[in-house]
């Protein structure tokens, strides 16, 4: 299972809202070699770490890809840039954040990419949408399911947006 996290708390150029930015990015994933298999509902979440930034829109999707993990990450970063993402300081507000969360349970550690994503188990805004699509997914290092990891977290305000079963 290849999992990608999608987040936005600033509207990208040409978008009216972070939600519209996230939806447009999701629609572009096939263009970079990542066919969307399924996607969670969208969530609104407070920034982590806590700041005065606008709340984020977050979701998680499962994709299928022939790209290896580094190539897929590079494609995701290129897509972020297409949507106006500019990297300045850590945890800054952003038009688009695409995270490669897991790639078939592989462990990978380089300066550019760590798999599984090193903080996914600490983030309600990742685990809640992940539990929507794969509650039984197991963390490759800890062995706990998405649902179990989510149940352990406290704080981190988050709310689900209305959902019709398709993102």
Secondary structure, 3 states (H helix, E strand, C coil): CEEEEEEECCCCCCCCCHHHHHHHHHHHHHHHCCEEEEECCCEEECCCCCCCCCCEEEEEEEEECCCCHHHHHHHHHHHHHHCCCCCCCCCCCCCCEEEEEEECCCCEECCCCEECCCCHHHCHHHHHHHHHHHCCCECCCCCCEHHHHHHHCCCCCEEECCCCCCC
